[in-house]
Amino acid sequence: MQQELHEQLKVLEKKVQTLVREYQHSQHSLQKAKAENEQLRRLVEQQNEQLDTLMYEATLLKSGQVVPNPEHDLAEQLAEYIEKIDRCIQYLNNQL
């Protein structure tokens, strides 16, 4: 009888150990998924900001306005505008 109880206790201990390992694995997987989820949320937020910027620039371009570019200094922007104007003039000359 005592031998049977001892065997049952061993089986129960093994089951508890297995459950503890599975729980720890699940917790690790959950933390990993939460970190990935947060990373993806930040990526979506960045992409939404880029989309908003591009939509604003597209609206400006459609209305014929110049798209501001804060990364270039004024001289570079003027050079870009002159190139665009030259291309427009060339296009118009080809159309006539």
TORPA-4810 file (N, C-alpha, C, O; in nm, 3 decimals):
<nodes>
NODE_1_0.081_-0.119_0.000_0.000_0.000_0.000_0.086_0.126_0.000_0.061_0.218_-0.078_M
NODE_2_0.184_0.130_0.085_0.273_0.244_0.092_0.353_0.258_-0.038_0.380_0.368_-0.085_Q
NODE_3_0.389_0.144_-0.094_0.463_0.145_-0.221_0.377_0.206_-0.331_0.427_0.285_-0.412_Q
NODE_4_0.250_0.172_-0.334_0.158_0.227_-0.432_0.144_0.379_-0.416_0.146_0.453_-0.514_E
NODE_5_0.131_0.423_-0.294_0.120_0.566_-0.267_0.247_0.639_-0.309_0.242_0.749_-0.363_L
NODE_6_0.361_0.576_-0.283_0.489_0.634_-0.321_0.498_0.645_-0.474_0.546_0.747_-0.525_H
NODE_7_0.455_0.545_-0.546_0.457_0.549_-0.693_0.362_0.655_-0.746_0.395_0.729_-0.839_E
NODE_8_0.244_0.662_-0.686_0.147_0.764_-0.729_0.202_0.905_-0.704_0.181_0.996_-0.784_Q
NODE_9_0.272_0.920_-0.592_0.331_1.050_-0.560_0.438_1.087_-0.663_0.447_1.202_-0.705_L
NODE_10_0.520_0.989_-0.706_0.622_1.014_-0.807_0.557_1.056_-0.940_0.603_1.149_-1.006_K
NODE_11_0.451_0.985_-0.978_0.381_1.018_-1.102_0.324_1.159_-1.093_0.333_1.237_-1.188_V
NODE_12_0.265_1.191_-0.979_0.209_1.323_-0.960_0.318_1.430_-0.964_0.297_1.537_-1.023_L
NODE_13_0.432_1.405_-0.903_0.544_1.500_-0.906_0.592_1.525_-1.049_0.621_1.638_-1.087_E
NODE_14_0.600_1.418_-1.128_0.642_1.432_-1.268_0.542_1.516_-1.346_0.581_1.599_-1.428_K
NODE_15_0.413_1.495_-1.321_0.311_1.573_-1.389_0.321_1.721_-1.350_0.307_1.809_-1.435_K
NODE_16_0.344_1.747_-1.222_0.357_1.885_-1.175_0.479_1.950_-1.239_0.472_2.064_-1.283_V
NODE_17_0.590_1.879_-1.246_0.711_1.932_-1.309_0.687_1.962_-1.457_0.732_2.064_-1.509_Q
NODE_18_0.616_1.872_-1.523_0.583_1.894_-1.664_0.497_2.019_-1.680_0.519_2.101_-1.769_T
NODE_19_0.397_2.032_-1.593_0.310_2.149_-1.598_0.389_2.278_-1.571_0.364_2.380_-1.635_L
NODE_20_0.481_2.274_-1.477_0.561_2.393_-1.447_0.647_2.432_-1.568_0.657_2.550_-1.602_V
NODE_21_0.709_2.333_-1.634_0.790_2.360_-1.753_0.704_2.418_-1.866_0.744_2.514_-1.932_R
NODE_22_0.587_2.361_-1.885_0.497_2.412_-1.989_0.452_2.555_-1.957_0.441_2.639_-2.046_E
NODE_23_0.425_2.581_-1.830_0.385_2.715_-1.788_0.498_2.814_-1.813_0.475_2.924_-1.865_Y
NODE_24_0.620_2.777_-1.777_0.734_2.866_-1.799_0.756_2.891_-1.949_0.787_3.003_-1.990_Q
NODE_25_0.741_2.788_-2.027_0.755_2.802_-2.173_0.646_2.895_-2.227_0.673_2.979_-2.313_H
NODE_26_0.525_2.878_-2.177_0.414_2.963_-2.221_0.438_3.109_-2.182_0.410_3.200_-2.260_S
NODE_27_0.491_3.131_-2.063_0.520_3.268_-2.018_0.628_3.331_-2.106_0.618_3.448_-2.142_Q
NODE_28_0.729_3.253_-2.141_0.836_3.303_-2.229_0.779_3.337_-2.367_0.811_3.441_-2.424_H
NODE_29_0.695_3.249_-2.419_0.634_3.274_-2.549_0.545_3.398_-2.545_0.542_3.476_-2.640_S
NODE_30_0.473_3.415_-2.435_0.386_3.531_-2.420_0.468_3.660_-2.418_0.432_3.757_-2.485_L
NODE_31_0.577_3.662_-2.344_0.663_3.781_-2.339_0.721_3.812_-2.476_0.729_3.929_-2.516_Q
NODE_32_0.761_3.709_-2.546_0.816_3.727_-2.681_0.709_3.783_-2.775_0.738_3.873_-2.854_K
NODE_33_0.588_3.733_-2.765_0.479_3.781_-2.850_0.444_3.925_-2.816_0.415_4.004_-2.906_A
NODE_34_0.445_3.961_-2.686_0.417_4.099_-2.647_0.522_4.194_-2.702_0.490_4.303_-2.749_K
NODE_35_0.649_4.153_-2.697_0.756_4.238_-2.750_0.742_4.256_-2.900_0.760_4.366_-2.952_A
NODE_36_0.710_4.148_-2.969_0.691_4.156_-3.115_0.571_4.243_-3.148_0.575_4.321_-3.243_E
NODE_37_0.465_4.231_-3.070_0.345_4.312_-3.090_0.378_4.461_-3.074_0.333_4.543_-3.154_N
NODE_38_0.454_4.494_-2.973_0.491_4.634_-2.950_0.578_4.686_-3.064_0.562_4.800_-3.108_E
NODE_39_0.669_4.604_-3.110_0.754_4.643_-3.223_0.669_4.668_-3.348_0.692_4.765_-3.420_Q
NODE_40_0.573_4.582_-3.372_0.486_4.598_-3.488_0.397_4.722_-3.474_0.370_4.790_-3.573_L
NODE_41_0.353_4.752_-3.353_0.274_4.873_-3.332_0.356_4.998_-3.365_0.306_5.091_-3.429_R
NODE_42_0.482_4.998_-3.321_0.568_5.113_-3.352_0.589_5.125_-3.503_0.589_5.235_-3.557_R
NODE_43_0.607_5.011_-3.570_0.626_5.012_-3.714_0.502_5.066_-3.785_0.513_5.147_-3.878_L
NODE_44_0.385_5.024_-3.743_0.260_5.072_-3.802_0.247_5.223_-3.779_0.205_5.296_-3.869_V
NODE_45_0.282_5.268_-3.661_0.275_5.411_-3.631_0.369_5.490_-3.723_0.331_5.595_-3.775_E
NODE_46_0.491_5.441_-3.743_0.585_5.507_-3.833_0.531_5.509_-3.976_0.540_5.611_-4.044_Q
NODE_47_0.476_5.397_-4.020_0.424_5.390_-4.156_0.304_5.481_-4.174_0.286_5.540_-4.281_Q
NODE_48_0.222_5.494_-4.071_0.108_5.586_-4.079_0.156_5.730_-4.091_0.099_5.810_-4.165_N
NODE_49_0.262_5.764_-4.016_0.318_5.898_-4.025_0.374_5.923_-4.165_0.354_6.030_-4.222_E
NODE_50_0.443_5.824_-4.220_0.496_5.838_-4.356_0.383_5.852_-4.457_0.391_5.931_-4.550_Q
NODE_51_0.277_5.774_-4.438_0.163_5.782_-4.528_0.099_5.920_-4.523_0.064_5.977_-4.626_L
NODE_52_0.083_5.974_-4.402_0.027_6.108_-4.388_0.113_6.211_-4.461_0.061_6.299_-4.530_D
NODE_53_0.244_6.199_-4.446_0.335_6.292_-4.512_0.324_6.280_-4.663_0.317_6.381_-4.733_T
NODE_54_0.322_6.157_-4.713_0.312_6.136_-4.857_0.178_6.186_-4.912_0.173_6.243_-5.021_L
NODE_55_0.072_6.166_-4.837_-0.058_6.215_-4.883_-0.060_6.367_-4.887_-0.117_6.427_-4.978_M
NODE_56_0.003_6.430_-4.788_0.012_6.576_-4.786_0.093_6.624_-4.906_0.053_6.719_-4.974_Y
NODE_57_0.206_6.559_-4.931_0.289_6.597_-5.045_0.215_6.575_-5.177_0.226_6.657_-5.269_E
NODE_58_0.140_6.467_-5.187_0.064_6.441_-5.309_-0.041_6.550_-5.331_-0.064_6.593_-5.443_A
NODE_59_-0.105_6.593_-5.223_-0.203_6.700_-5.233_-0.136_6.829_-5.281_-0.190_6.899_-5.367_T
NODE_60_-0.018_6.858_-5.226_0.054_6.978_-5.269_0.093_6.969_-5.416_0.081_7.066_-5.491_L
NODE_61_0.140_6.852_-5.456_0.180_6.835_-5.596_0.062_6.849_-5.691_0.074_6.908_-5.798_L
NODE_62_-0.052_6.794_-5.652_-0.171_6.804_-5.736_-0.216_6.948_-5.750_-0.268_6.988_-5.855_K
NODE_63_-0.198_7.026_-5.645_-0.241_7.166_-5.651_-0.134_7.255_-5.713_-0.156_7.375_-5.731_S
NODE_64_-0.019_7.197_-5.747_0.087_7.274_-5.812_0.177_7.345_-5.715_0.263_7.424_-5.757_G
NODE_65_0.161_7.321_-5.589_0.247_7.385_-5.490_0.377_7.307_-5.477_0.387_7.192_-5.519_Q
NODE_66_0.474_7.371_-5.418_0.605_7.310_-5.399_0.605_7.234_-5.268_0.554_7.283_-5.167_V
NODE_67_0.664_7.113_-5.269_0.672_7.031_-5.149_0.795_7.074_-5.069_0.906_7.066_-5.121_V
NODE_68_0.776_7.119_-4.946_0.892_7.160_-4.866_0.977_7.040_-4.828_0.926_6.932_-4.799_P
NODE_69_1.107_7.060_-4.829_1.199_6.953_-4.792_1.298_7.010_-4.691_1.395_7.075_-4.729_N
NODE_70_1.274_6.985_-4.562_1.359_7.046_-4.459_1.502_6.991_-4.457_1.588_7.050_-4.392_P
NODE_71_1.528_6.883_-4.526_1.661_6.824_-4.522_1.758_6.895_-4.617_1.880_6.877_-4.606_E
NODE_72_1.707_6.973_-4.708_1.793_7.045_-4.802_1.798_7.192_-4.765_1.701_7.248_-4.713_H
NODE_73_1.909_7.253_-4.791_1.914_7.397_-4.766_1.850_7.470_-4.883_1.815_7.408_-4.984_D
NODE_74_1.835_7.598_-4.869_1.762_7.677_-4.966_1.824_7.670_-5.105_1.752_7.662_-5.204_L
NODE_75_1.956_7.673_-5.113_2.023_7.669_-5.244_1.994_7.538_-5.316_1.968_7.537_-5.437_A
NODE_76_1.997_7.428_-5.244_1.968_7.298_-5.305_1.822_7.292_-5.350_1.793_7.238_-5.456_E
NODE_77_1.732_7.347_-5.270_1.592_7.347_-5.308_1.570_7.431_-5.434_1.496_7.392_-5.524_Q
NODE_78_1.635_7.547_-5.438_1.622_7.631_-5.558_1.675_7.559_-5.681_1.615_7.566_-5.788_L
NODE_79_1.788_7.490_-5.666_1.844_7.415_-5.780_1.746_7.307_-5.826_1.728_7.286_-5.946_A
NODE_80_1.683_7.239_-5.730_1.584_7.137_-5.766_1.465_7.199_-5.839_1.417_7.144_-5.938_E
NODE_81_1.417_7.313_-5.790_1.304_7.380_-5.853_1.339_7.424_-5.995_1.258_7.410_-6.086_Y
NODE_82_1.459_7.476_-6.012_1.503_7.520_-6.145_1.507_7.401_-6.240_1.466_7.411_-6.355_I
NODE_83_1.558_7.287_-6.192_1.561_7.166_-6.275_1.419_7.125_-6.313_1.393_7.088_-6.428_E
NODE_84_1.328_7.131_-6.218_1.188_7.094_-6.247_1.127_7.190_-6.348_1.056_7.147_-6.439_K
NODE_85_1.155_7.317_-6.332_1.103_7.416_-6.427_1.161_7.392_-6.565_1.089_7.400_-6.665_I
NODE_86_1.291_7.362_-6.571_1.354_7.333_-6.700_1.290_7.212_-6.767_1.267_7.213_-6.887_D
NODE_87_1.260_7.110_-6.690_1.195_6.991_-6.746_1.056_7.025_-6.797_1.013_6.975_-6.901_R
NODE_88_0.985_7.109_-6.723_0.851_7.150_-6.765_0.859_7.229_-6.896_0.780_7.206_-6.987_C
NODE_89_0.954_7.320_-6.904_0.971_7.399_-7.026_1.005_7.308_-7.143_0.952_7.323_-7.253_I
NODE_90_1.095_7.213_-7.118_1.132_7.120_-7.224_1.011_7.037_-7.268_0.992_7.014_-7.387_Q
NODE_91_0.931_6.994_-7.174_0.811_6.917_-7.206_0.714_7.001_-7.289_0.658_6.953_-7.388_Y
NODE_92_0.695_7.125_-7.248_0.604_7.213_-7.321_0.656_7.240_-7.462_0.577_7.245_-7.556_L
NODE_93_0.786_7.257_-7.477_0.843_7.280_-7.610_0.822_7.159_-7.700_0.798_7.174_-7.820_N
NODE_94_0.830_7.039_-7.643_0.809_6.918_-7.720_0.663_6.901_-7.759_0.633_6.835_-7.859_N
NODE_95_0.572_6.959_-7.683_0.429_6.947_-7.709_0.385_7.042_-7.822_0.285_7.016_-7.889_Q
NODE_96_0.458_7.148_-7.841_0.419_7.248_-7.941_0.462_7.211_-8.077_0.437_7.285_-8.172_L
</nodes>
